Amino acid sequence: MLKKNGLPVFIFIFLSALTFAYSAGGLSGTYSVEGTNAGNKGKYHGTVVIVKTGATYRVTWTIGESHQIFTGTGIRTGNVLSVAY
């Protein structure tokens, strides 16, 4: 689950495709994340920062106590943001 401005925004991840509920402010922002790793192999938490960069988006995940960072580039088609890492 993502949280923006204290309100939950749910995401579904499948093959690096993120589906977002569109808000008037767009997708750009900082989100709190929490979830369960694939295969039910533990939980995670952290933040995701989404920044619009022209026709694409830069998506940066910071996860866990060790602050692992994953950065990808996304394109939006309708209400789907697909991100490659």
C-alpha positions as a Markdown table, in Angstrom:
| # | Residue | x | y | z |
|---|---|---|---|---|
| 1 | Met | 0.0 | 0.0 | 0.0 |
| 2 | Leu | 1.2 | 3.5 | -0.8 |
| 3 | Lys | 0.3 | 6.5 | 1.2 |
| 4 | Lys | 0.4 | 10.1 | -0.1 |
| 5 | Asn | -0.5 | 13.0 | 2.1 |
| 6 | Gly | -1.6 | 10.5 | 4.8 |
| 7 | Leu | -4.2 | 8.9 | 2.5 |
| 8 | Pro | -3.7 | 5.3 | 1.3 |
| 9 | Val | -3.2 | 4.7 | -2.4 |
| 10 | Phe | -3.2 | 1.0 | -3.3 |
| 11 | Ile | -0.9 | -0.5 | -5.9 |
| 12 | Phe | -0.8 | -3.8 | -7.7 |
| 13 | Ile | 2.6 | -4.9 | -9.0 |
| 14 | Phe | 2.7 | -7.4 | -11.9 |
| 15 | Leu | 5.8 | -7.6 | -14.2 |
| 16 | Ser | 6.8 | -4.1 | -13.1 |
| 17 | Ala | 3.5 | -2.5 | -14.0 |
| 18 | Leu | 2.0 | -0.2 | -11.3 |
| 19 | Thr | -1.6 | 0.9 | -11.5 |
| 20 | Phe | -2.4 | 4.1 | -9.6 |
| 21 | Ala | -5.5 | 5.8 | -8.7 |
| 22 | Tyr | -5.1 | 9.2 | -10.4 |
| 23 | Ser | -5.4 | 12.2 | -8.2 |
| 24 | Ala | -5.7 | 15.9 | -9.2 |
| 25 | Gly | -2.1 | 16.4 | -8.2 |
| 26 | Gly | -0.8 | 13.7 | -10.6 |
| 27 | Leu | 1.5 | 10.8 | -9.8 |
| 28 | Ser | 4.5 | 12.9 | -8.7 |
| 29 | Gly | 5.2 | 12.7 | -5.0 |
| 30 | Thr | 6.6 | 10.7 | -2.1 |
| 31 | Tyr | 4.7 | 7.6 | -1.0 |
| 32 | Ser | 5.0 | 5.3 | 2.0 |
| 33 | Val | 5.1 | 1.6 | 1.0 |
| 34 | Glu | 4.6 | -1.6 | 2.8 |
| 35 | Gly | 4.0 | -5.1 | 1.6 |
| 36 | Thr | 5.0 | -8.8 | 1.4 |
| 37 | Asn | 7.8 | -10.1 | -0.7 |
| 38 | Ala | 7.0 | -12.7 | -3.4 |
| 39 | Gly | 6.5 | -16.2 | -2.1 |
| 40 | Asn | 5.4 | -14.8 | 1.3 |
| 41 | Lys | 9.2 | -14.3 | 2.1 |
| 42 | Gly | 8.9 | -11.5 | 4.6 |
| 43 | Lys | 7.5 | -8.1 | 4.8 |
| 44 | Tyr | 9.0 | -4.8 | 3.6 |
| 45 | His | 8.5 | -1.1 | 4.2 |
| 46 | Gly | 10.0 | 2.1 | 2.8 |
| 47 | Thr | 9.3 | 5.0 | 0.5 |
| 48 | Val | 8.8 | 5.5 | -3.3 |
| 49 | Val | 9.5 | 8.9 | -4.9 |
| 50 | Ile | 7.9 | 9.5 | -8.3 |
| 51 | Val | 9.1 | 12.4 | -10.4 |
| 52 | Lys | 7.7 | 13.4 | -13.8 |
| 53 | Thr | 10.7 | 13.9 | -16.2 |
| 54 | Gly | 9.1 | 15.1 | -19.5 |
| 55 | Ala | 7.3 | 12.1 | -21.1 |
| 56 | Thr | 8.6 | 9.6 | -18.5 |
| 57 | Tyr | 8.8 | 9.2 | -14.8 |
| 58 | Arg | 11.7 | 8.5 | -12.5 |
| 59 | Val | 10.7 | 6.0 | -9.8 |
| 60 | Thr | 13.0 | 5.5 | -6.8 |
| 61 | Trp | 12.2 | 2.9 | -4.1 |
| 62 | Thr | 14.1 | 3.0 | -0.8 |
| 63 | Ile | 13.3 | -0.2 | 1.1 |
| 64 | Gly | 14.0 | -1.7 | 4.5 |
| 65 | Glu | 16.3 | -1.0 | 7.4 |
| 66 | Ser | 19.4 | -1.2 | 5.1 |
| 67 | His | 17.8 | 1.5 | 2.8 |
| 68 | Gln | 18.2 | -0.5 | -0.4 |
| 69 | Ile | 17.6 | 1.8 | -3.4 |
| 70 | Phe | 16.1 | 0.8 | -6.7 |
| 71 | Thr | 15.7 | 3.4 | -9.4 |
| 72 | Gly | 13.7 | 2.9 | -12.6 |
| 73 | Thr | 12.1 | 4.7 | -15.5 |
| 74 | Gly | 8.4 | 4.6 | -16.1 |
| 75 | Ile | 5.9 | 5.5 | -18.9 |
| 76 | Arg | 2.3 | 6.1 | -18.2 |
| 77 | Thr | -0.5 | 4.8 | -20.4 |
| 78 | Gly | -3.9 | 5.7 | -19.1 |
| 79 | Asn | -4.0 | 4.8 | -15.5 |
| 80 | Val | -1.0 | 2.4 | -15.7 |
| 81 | Leu | 2.6 | 3.3 | -14.9 |
| 82 | Ser | 5.0 | 0.7 | -16.2 |
| 83 | Val | 8.5 | 0.8 | -14.7 |
| 84 | Ala | 11.7 | -0.9 | -15.8 |
| 85 | Tyr | 14.4 | -1.3 | -13.2 |
